Amino acid sequence: MTQRDPAVRDTKLDASAPDFPVREATCRVHAVEAATHDTRIVRLRVEDGGPFDYAAGQYARVAFPGFDPRDYSIASRPGDRDLVFHIRNIGGGPSHYVATQLNKNERVTVRGPFGHTYLRSHRPDPIVAIGGGSGLGQMAAIVEEALAYGHDAPVHLYFGARAERDVYLEERMGLLVDQYPNFRFVPVLSEPEAGTERRIALVTDALIADAPDLAGAVSYLAGPPPMVEAATKALTDLGVAPEDIHADAFISEAQRKLRDGEI
């Protein structure tokens, strides 16, 4: 994941926006797990500066040892013991450090929460979440929170991956499918390396082909900018109101510092 900036709506205009204080917490690495060949699940335990309260789907500014802070979506549900982040190795910087060197018990600083792509828990309408790559973590947190608190309208989670080796969380999502009849998990491969029984398409094309009933739906998006842009258009074409499509856009570190008044 790279830097994020609120792009869809201003929480100051949203009466339902979470009002959690921004805190800086000192955490220890509790575990680092390989989700795929290039994505790590990092579990952090707050030691000082908590409680670290947030809404499902928000993000935090995380500083790993020796690196400037970066913004990563929180992939855990509010109230979970650990703060969880899904971090894809992009070949350099903190993501490469996480994939190759981060060890248990290292100290990590987390500041937040931030972000506009949080669960609108007051809305009883259908939910459609679309996650590309490690964006699945953020989307999974949102749908898990909604289902756990009794959301009984249809909940769709579309997951776009490139190839079989990029698919993860499938067992966890399968358990939710078994438990909640209103939940659908749709993994889609865009460039499978071999024969597969999975759907082969761009994730947005799969959504269009399915054409679920999204009347009054609320949508959440996380993934590469081209996917978010294509998904926004597809959802609008399917009848989702633009103000009900929520995504935090990717920006550079320099842009983030300018936005936050650091330069």
Secondary structure as UniProt FT lines:
FT   STRAND          3..6
FT   HELIX           11..13
FT   TURN            15..16
FT   STRAND          23..34
FT   STRAND          39..48
FT   TURN            56..57
FT   STRAND          59..63
FT   TURN            65..66
FT   STRAND          70..73
FT   TURN            78..79
FT   STRAND          83..88
FT   HELIX           93..100
FT   TURN            104..105
FT   STRAND          107..114
FT   TURN            121..122
FT   STRAND          127..132
FT   HELIX           133..135
FT   HELIX           136..148
FT   TURN            149..150
FT   STRAND          155..161
FT   HELIX           164..166
FT   HELIX           170..179
FT   TURN            181..182
FT   STRAND          183..189
FT   STRAND          199..200
FT   HELIX           203..210
FT   TURN            215..216
FT   STRAND          218..222
FT   HELIX           225..237
FT   TURN            238..239
FT   HELIX           242..244
FT   STRAND          245..251
FT   HELIX           253..259
FT   TURN            260..261
//
